[in-house]
Amino acid sequence: YSLSITFLTMVVRVSDTMGKHSSQSSPQPVNDHSFCLVSLGLATASFVHMLSFPWWRSMLSGQILLASTLILFFLPRSISALSFFLLTSLFFWFQKLPFVPNHIFFEILVHTSMLGTVLAVSICQWKRDLSSQELRGLIYEHMRPVVMGALIIMYFFTVLHKLNWDFFNPAVSCAVSMHKELAASVPIVPSGTLTHWPTIIGTLFFELIIPLGLWWRKTRVAAVLVGLFFHWFLALHPHGGIYSFSHLLYVLYAVFLFSSQDNPFATRISIPRLGILVIKLAAVFLFGVALFLQMRAYKNGDGFLMANAIGFYTWLVFAMWLVVIYTPAIRRHVWNTPPDPMARPIYLLLIFPTLVFFNGLSPYLSLKTTTAFSMFSNIRTEGTGTNHLFMPRLRLFGYQDDLVEILESNDRQLQQYVKTKDLLTWFELRRITSSRKRENLFVKYKRSKQPEAILFKKKGAPEDAALLNPHPWYLSRFLVFRPIGRLDKPMPCRH
């Protein structure tokens, strides 16, 4: 844990050091082009999320999010449009908590930090006579260290969680299983036993070299270049949402490439405003066509794979747009001077990278095991021990120790765990049983704290009345635990 605390302290100190450098050598930011780029990127990321996860179509908050996304896409320099988008995004995803993908929970934290930056800078600059352009430049400049810190910490935990015995076991390693699935859908990708260890080592290498490169200013551009390639390759995997994760990272890379003094849109070709409007309308039309084709695919019975493929090829267009924007900066900085240092951060905003840090630390604090950046890592911290190579688990809470084996049930979800022999935390069993409305629900289970099997019946007087009581909202929204493979066998690959 001293390593983890040291890491967080270094994030703060490095941000402060670069801030001092900037305040002494750089002029006040007056350019809002980078602010505009990030706003456009966030809007395209929202489009891609909507193609990846169709939940929004049946929800009023999802329709409002679509409206705010379109407003931001067409008015990317508007602080009000950005704030409205961030609010609607947070409101929509809060309704879906805790069952959101890891990268969406990370995006929730990033969007919260961005909204906090808008508020903090606006309040701090309230009495100063700044133009709208200068205010947007300041917001972007103070947003940079917060997003940088959050992204580096997220990468750090994706590597840390994978440093466990089962990730290095080719029989169950997520790196190997995902590589097999990728090779099955992309014929040019080699497969076979000879690829197992290169895949395991290569995954760790790239996921470690990217945040280390992003850490130092002189290597950031090279790290972004590696990240663009690595996450494009990952997006080829047919698992739902991976290209959505890749695009989110593509967007956030902008803060490493551009300061508020840069103009990311400066090209040799001058595009008139009407041309820009036409391009935006074409992008929205592309999103609409992809959405229509996805709905047709589901209606015709083609299923998820076809819809996912449609979303992936649409994502390629948006991703290519970002790559085209980034290419001049990459060519300019990769061999010459690195990007400009950031401004001194507002120290209050460092609470957001701190939240990202403690979210990643959750499994080792005996808190949640999902949405903690532990995706596809084989990490297991539940039960009597942990499979991590060196990280201990502090038993600050009892959620991960109170395990349940489902022996029999008439509930479809619980019956699956009877077949797979997976264990559940008592927290998740209570979430399931308290949410069921059927009066004849019954569950026969064996709890770790009680050696005998117990039969729970919802109708009548249950022996465990707590299974009828839902968790408080502040726990049910943020704590979620994945099913646990048998403790006497290696941890299988789980998202």
C-alpha positions in Angstrom: 0.0 0.0 0.0 3.0 2.3 0.5 3.6 1.9 -3.3 0.1 3.0 -4.0 0.2 6.0 -1.7 3.6 7.0 -3.2 2.1 6.8 -6.7 -0.8 9.1 -5.8 1.6 11.5 -4.1 3.8 11.6 -7.2 0.8 12.5 -9.4 0.1 15.5 -7.2 3.8 16.6 -7.1 4.3 16.1 -10.9 1.2 18.1 -11.6 2.4 20.9 -9.3 5.9 20.9 -10.8 4.6 21.2 -14.4 2.2 23.8 -13.2 5.1 25.9 -11.8 7.0 25.5 -15.1 4.0 26.6 -17.1 3.2 29.6 -14.9 6.7 30.9 -15.3 7.4 30.2 -19.0 4.0 30.2 -20.8 1.6 33.1 -21.5 -1.9 33.1 -20.2 -4.1 30.8 -22.3 -6.4 32.6 -24.7 -7.1 29.9 -27.3 -10.3 27.9 -27.2 -9.6 25.5 -30.1 -8.5 22.7 -27.9 -11.6 23.2 -25.8 -13.6 22.8 -29.0 -11.8 19.6 -29.9 -12.5 18.0 -26.5 -16.2 19.0 -26.7 -16.5 17.4 -30.2 -14.7 14.3 -29.0 -17.0 13.9 -26.0 -20.0 14.2 -28.4 -18.6 11.5 -30.7 -17.8 9.3 -27.7 -21.5 9.6 -26.7 -22.5 8.6 -30.3 -20.3 5.6 -30.1 -21.6 4.6 -26.6 -25.1 4.7 -28.0 -24.2 2.3 -30.8 -22.5 0.0 -28.2 -25.2 0.0 -25.6 -28.8 0.3 -26.8 -30.3 0.9 -23.3 -30.8 4.6 -23.9 -33.5 4.0 -26.6 -36.2 3.1 -24.2 -35.4 5.7 -21.5 -36.5 9.3 -21.4 -33.1 10.3 -19.9 -31.5 8.6 -22.9 -33.5 10.7 -25.4 -32.4 13.8 -23.4 -28.8 12.7 -23.6 -29.1 12.3 -27.3 -30.4 15.9 -27.6 -27.6 17.3 -25.4 -25.1 15.3 -27.5 -26.4 16.9 -30.7 -26.3 20.3 -29.1 -22.7 19.9 -28.0 -21.7 18.5 -31.4 -23.1 21.5 -33.2 -22.1 24.1 -30.5 -18.7 22.7 -29.3 -17.5 26.1 -28.1 -20.4 26.7 -25.8 -19.7 26.2 -22.1 -23.4 25.9 -21.4 -23.7 23.1 -24.0 -20.8 21.3 -22.5 -22.2 21.6 -19.0 -25.7 20.5 -20.1 -24.1 17.5 -21.9 -22.1 16.5 -18.8 -25.1 16.8 -16.5 -27.4 14.7 -18.8 -24.7 12.1 -19.3 -24.2 11.8 -15.5 -27.9 11.6 -14.9 -28.4 8.9 -17.5 -25.6 6.7 -16.4 -26.4 7.2 -12.7 -29.8 5.5 -13.5 -27.9 2.5 -14.9 -25.6 2.1 -11.9 -24.1 -0.2 -10.7 -24.5 -2.3 -13.8 -22.3 -0.3 -16.2 -19.1 -1.3 -18.0 -15.8 -0.5 -16.3 -15.0 2.2 -18.9 -18.4 3.8 -18.5 -17.8 4.1 -14.7 -14.4 5.7 -15.5 -16.1 8.1 -17.9 -18.6 9.0 -15.1 -15.6 10.0 -12.9 -14.0 11.9 -15.8 -17.3 13.7 -16.6 -17.7 14.6 -13.0 -14.2 16.1 -12.9 -14.9 18.1 -16.1 -18.1 19.5 -14.7 -16.2 20.3 -11.5 -13.5 22.1 -13.5 -16.1 24.2 -15.3 -17.7 25.3 -12.0 -14.3 25.9 -10.2 -12.8 27.9 -13.0 -16.0 29.9 -13.6 -16.2 30.8 -9.9 -12.5 31.6 -9.6 -12.7 33.9 -12.6 -16.0 35.4 -11.8 -14.7 38.9 -11.0 -12.1 39.0 -13.8 -12.9 40.7 -17.0 -12.3 37.7 -19.3 -13.6 37.1 -22.8 -15.6 33.9 -23.5 -12.6 32.7 -25.5 -10.2 33.2 -22.6 -12.6 31.5 -20.1 -12.9 28.5 -22.4 -9.1 28.4 -22.7 -8.7 28.5 -18.9 -11.3 25.7 -18.4 -9.4 23.5 -20.8 -6.1 24.3 -19.3 -7.2 23.4 -15.8 -9.0 20.3 -17.1 -5.8 18.9 -18.5 -4.0 17.9 -15.3 -7.2 16.4 -13.8 -7.9 14.2 -16.9 -4.2 13.3 -17.3 -4.0 12.1 -13.7 -7.2 10.1 -13.9 -6.2 8.4 -17.2 -2.7 7.5 -15.9 -4.2 6.1 -12.7 -6.8 4.0 -14.6 -4.0 2.5 -16.7 -2.0 1.8 -13.6 -4.7 -0.3 -12.1 -5.5 -2.2 -15.2 -1.9 -3.4 -15.0 -1.8 -3.9 -11.2 -4.9 -6.1 -11.3 -3.4 -8.3 -13.9 -0.4 -9.1 -11.8 -1.9 -12.3 -10.4 -1.2 -16.0 -10.7 -4.2 -16.8 -12.8 -3.5 -14.1 -15.4 -0.1 -15.8 -15.9 -1.8 -19.2 -16.2 -2.4 -19.8 -20.0 -5.2 -22.3 -19.2 -7.5 -19.5 -17.8 -5.7 -16.2 -18.6 -8.0 -13.5 -20.0 -5.2 -12.5 -22.4 -5.2 -16.0 -23.9 -8.9 -16.4 -24.0 -9.5 -13.0 -25.6 -6.8 -13.6 -28.1 -8.4 -16.9 -29.1 -11.8 -15.1 -29.6 -10.1 -12.4 -31.6 -8.3 -14.9 -33.8 -11.6 -16.6 -34.4 -13.2 -13.4 -35.8 -10.1 -12.0 -37.5 -8.4 -14.7 -39.5 -5.1 -12.9 -40.0 -4.4 -12.9 -36.3 -2.2 -16.0 -35.5 -3.4 -18.4 -32.8 -2.1 -21.6 -31.2 -0.1 -22.5 -28.0 2.9 -20.6 -29.2 1.0 -17.3 -29.0 -0.1 -17.8 -25.3 2.9 -16.4 -23.5 3.7 -13.6 -26.1 0.0 -12.5 -25.7 0.2 -12.4 -21.9 3.6 -10.6 -21.8 2.6 -8.3 -24.7 -0.6 -7.3 -23.0 1.2 -6.3 -19.8 4.0 -4.6 -21.8 1.7 -2.3 -23.8 -0.7 -1.5 -20.9 2.4 -0.5 -18.8 4.4 1.3 -21.4 1.5 3.6 -22.3 0.9 5.2 -18.9 4.7 5.3 -18.2 5.1 7.2 -21.5 2.2 9.5 -20.8 3.8 10.3 -17.4 6.8 12.1 -18.9 6.2 15.1 -21.1 9.0 14.2 -23.5 7.5 10.7 -24.3 3.8 11.6 -24.3 3.4 11.8 -28.0 5.1 8.5 -28.5 2.9 7.0 -25.9 -0.2 8.4 -27.6 0.9 6.8 -30.8 1.3 3.4 -29.2 -2.0 3.8 -27.5 -3.8 4.6 -30.7 -2.5 1.4 -32.3 -3.0 -0.8 -29.3 -6.6 0.2 -28.6 -7.4 0.0 -32.3 -6.2 -3.6 -32.2 -8.2 -4.3 -29.0 -11.3 -2.9 -30.7 -11.2 -5.7 -33.3 -12.3 -8.1 -30.5 -16.1 -8.9 -30.9 -16.8 -8.3 -27.2 -19.5 -5.6 -26.8 -18.2 -2.2 -25.8 -14.5 -2.6 -26.5 -14.5 -0.1 -29.4 -16.5 2.2 -27.2 -13.7 2.0 -24.6 -11.1 2.6 -27.4 -12.9 5.8 -28.6 -13.1 7.2 -25.1 -9.4 6.9 -24.7 -8.8 8.3 -28.2 -10.8 11.4 -27.1 -8.9 11.8 -23.8 -5.5 11.6 -25.5 -6.2 15.1 -26.8 -5.2 16.6 -23.4 -1.7 15.1 -23.7 -1.2 16.4 -27.3 -2.6 20.0 -27.1 -2.3 22.9 -24.8 -4.6 25.9 -24.8 -2.1 27.6 -27.0 -2.5 25.1 -29.8 -4.9 25.0 -32.7 -5.6 21.3 -33.4 -7.7 22.3 -36.5 -4.8 24.3 -38.2 -4.3 22.6 -41.6 -3.2 23.7 -45.0 -6.7 23.3 -46.3 -9.1 26.0 -45.2 -12.7 24.7 -44.7 -15.4 27.3 -44.7 -18.1 27.3 -42.1 -20.7 25.9 -44.5 -18.3 23.0 -45.2 -17.9 22.3 -41.5 -21.7 22.3 -41.1 -22.0 19.8 -44.0 -19.4 17.6 -42.4 -21.2 17.6 -39.1 -24.5 16.8 -40.8 -22.9 13.9 -42.6 -21.5 12.6 -39.3 -25.0 12.8 -37.7 -26.4 11.1 -40.8 -23.8 8.3 -40.5 -24.8 7.8 -36.8 -28.5 7.7 -37.7 -27.9 5.2 -40.5 -25.9 3.0 -38.2 -28.6 3.2 -35.6 -31.2 2.2 -38.1 -29.2 -0.7 -39.4 -28.7 -2.0 -35.9 -32.4 -1.9 -35.1 -33.0 -3.7 -38.4 -30.4 -6.3 -37.5 -32.1 -7.1 -34.1 -35.5 -7.1 -35.8 -34.4 -9.5 -38.5 -32.9 -11.9 -35.9 -29.2 -11.2 -36.9 -28.5 -10.5 -33.2 -25.7 -8.9 -31.3 -22.7 -9.8 -33.6 -24.2 -8.0 -36.6 -25.2 -4.9 -34.5 -21.7 -4.9 -32.9 -20.1 -5.0 -36.3 -22.2 -2.1 -37.6 -21.2 -0.1 -34.5 -17.5 -1.0 -35.0 -17.3 0.1 -38.6 -19.1 3.4 -37.7 -16.6 3.9 -34.9 -13.7 3.6 -37.4 -15.0 6.7 -39.1 -15.1 8.7 -35.9 -11.7 7.3 -34.8 -10.1 8.2 -38.2 -11.3 11.8 -37.8 -9.5 12.0 -34.5 -6.4 10.4 -35.9 -6.4 12.9 -38.8 -6.7 15.8 -36.2 -3.9 14.3 -34.1 -1.4 13.5 -36.9 0.1 17.0 -37.4 0.7 17.3 -33.7 2.2 13.8 -33.5 4.5 14.6 -36.4 5.5 17.9 -35.0 6.2 16.7 -31.4 7.4 13.1 -31.7 10.9 13.9 -32.7 11.2 17.5 -31.7 9.8 19.6 -28.7 7.2 17.9 -26.5 3.7 19.5 -26.0 3.5 22.5 -23.8 3.3 22.0 -20.1 0.0 22.4 -18.3 -1.1 25.3 -16.1 -0.9 25.0 -12.3 -3.9 22.8 -11.3 -6.6 24.0 -8.9 -5.7 21.9 -5.9 -9.4 21.3 -5.0 -9.8 19.5 -8.4 -7.2 16.9 -7.4 -10.0 15.2 -5.4 -11.2 13.7 -8.7 -7.9 11.8 -9.6 -8.0 10.7 -5.9 -11.5 9.2 -6.4 -10.2 7.4 -9.4 -7.3 6.0 -7.4 -9.5 4.7 -4.5 -12.0 3.3 -7.0 -9.2 1.2 -8.5 -8.1 0.2 -5.0 -11.6 -1.1 -4.0 -10.9 -4.8 -4.4 -8.0 -4.6 -2.0 -10.1 -2.7 0.5 -12.7 -5.5 0.5 -15.1 -3.3 -1.4 -16.5 -3.8 -4.9 -14.9 -6.1 -7.4 -16.6 -4.7 -10.6 -16.2 -1.2 -12.1 -12.8 -1.0 -10.3 -10.8 -1.2 -13.6 -10.4 -4.9 -13.1 -11.8 -5.9 -16.5 -10.4 -9.1 -18.0 -7.8 -9.4 -15.3 -8.5 -12.8 -13.6 -8.1 -11.0 -10.2 -9.7 -12.7 -7.2 -9.8 -11.1 -3.8 -12.8 -12.8 -2.4 -12.9 -15.5 0.3 -10.0 -16.5 2.4 -7.2 -15.3 0.2 -6.1 -13.4 -3.0 -4.5 -14.6 -6.1 -2.4 -11.4 -6.5 1.3 -11.7 -6.7 2.0 -9.2 -3.9 -1.0 -7.0 -3.1 -2.7 -7.9 0.2 -6.3 -7.4 0.9 -7.3 -5.3 3.9 -10.5 -6.7 5.5 -12.0 -3.3 6.2 -15.5 -4.6 5.2 -17.0 -8.0 5.1 -18.6 -8.0 1.7 -16.0 -10.2 0.0 -15.9 -12.7 2.9 -19.6 -13.5 3.2 -20.0 -15.9 0.2 -23.0 -18.0 -0.8 -23.4 -21.2 -2.8 -26.7 -21.5 -4.6 -27.9 -25.1 -4.4 -31.4 -24.7 -5.9 -33.8 -22.0 -7.1 -36.7 -21.3 -9.3 -35.2 -18.0 -10.4 -33.6 -18.1 -13.8 -30.5 -16.0 -12.9 -29.8 -17.9 -9.7 -30.4 -21.2 -11.5 -27.4 -20.3 -13.8 -25.2 -20.2 -10.7 -26.4 -23.7 -9.7 -25.1 -25.0 -13.1 -21.8 -23.1 -13.1 -21.1 -23.7 -9.4 -20.2 -20.0 -9.1 -20.3 -18.4 -5.7 -22.1 -15.1 -4.9 -21.5 -12.5 -2.2 -24.4 -12.2 0.2 -24.6 -8.6 -0.9 -25.5 -9.7 -4.5 -27.9 -12.5 -3.4 -29.8 -9.9 -1.3 -29.9 -7.5 -4.3 -31.4 -10.2 -6.5 -34.0 -11.6 -4.0 -35.1 -8.2 -2.8 -35.8 -7.1 -6.4 -37.9 -10.1 -7.4 -41.7 -9.6 -7.4 -42.8 -13.2 -7.7 -44.4 -14.5 -4.5 -43.3 -18.1 -5.0 -39.6 -17.4 -5.1 -37.5 -19.9 -3.3 -33.7 -20.2 -3.0 -31.8 -23.1 -1.3 -28.3 -21.9 -0.5 -25.3 -22.5 1.7 -23.8 -19.5 3.3 -20.1 -19.5 4.3 -20.9 -18.4 7.9 -23.5 -21.2 8.3 -22.5 -24.8 7.5 -26.0 -26.1 6.9 -28.1 -25.4 3.8 -31.0 -22.9 4.2 -34.2 -22.7 2.2 -35.5 -19.2 1.7 -39.1 -18.8 0.6 -40.5 -15.3 -0.1 -44.1 -16.3 0.5 -44.6 -16.8 4.2 -42.1 -16.2 7.0 -38.6 -16.5 5.6 -35.8 -17.6 7.8 -33.6 -14.8 6.4 -35.9 -11.8 6.3 -32.9 -9.6 5.3 -33.2 -11.1 1.8 -36.4 -9.2 1.3 -34.9 -5.8 2.2 -33.2 -3.9 -0.6 -29.8 -2.2 0.1 -29.7 1.5 0.7 -29.4 3.4 -2.5 -25.9 4.7 -1.7 -24.7 1.1 -1.5 -26.7 -0.5 -4.3 -25.6 2.2 -6.8 -21.9 2.0 -6.2 -21.1 -1.5 -4.9 -21.3 -4.5 -7.2 -19.6 -7.9 -7.0 -18.9 -10.3 -9.8 -19.7 -14.0 -9.5 -16.8 -15.9 -8.1 -15.4 -19.1 -9.6 -14.8 -22.1 -7.3 -12.2 -21.2 -4.7 -10.4 -24.5 -5.2 -9.8 -23.8 -8.9 -8.1 -21.0 -10.9 -10.1 -17.8 -11.4 -11.7 -18.0 -14.8 -11.8 -14.9 -17.1 -14.5 -12.5 -16.1 -15.3 -9.0 -17.3 
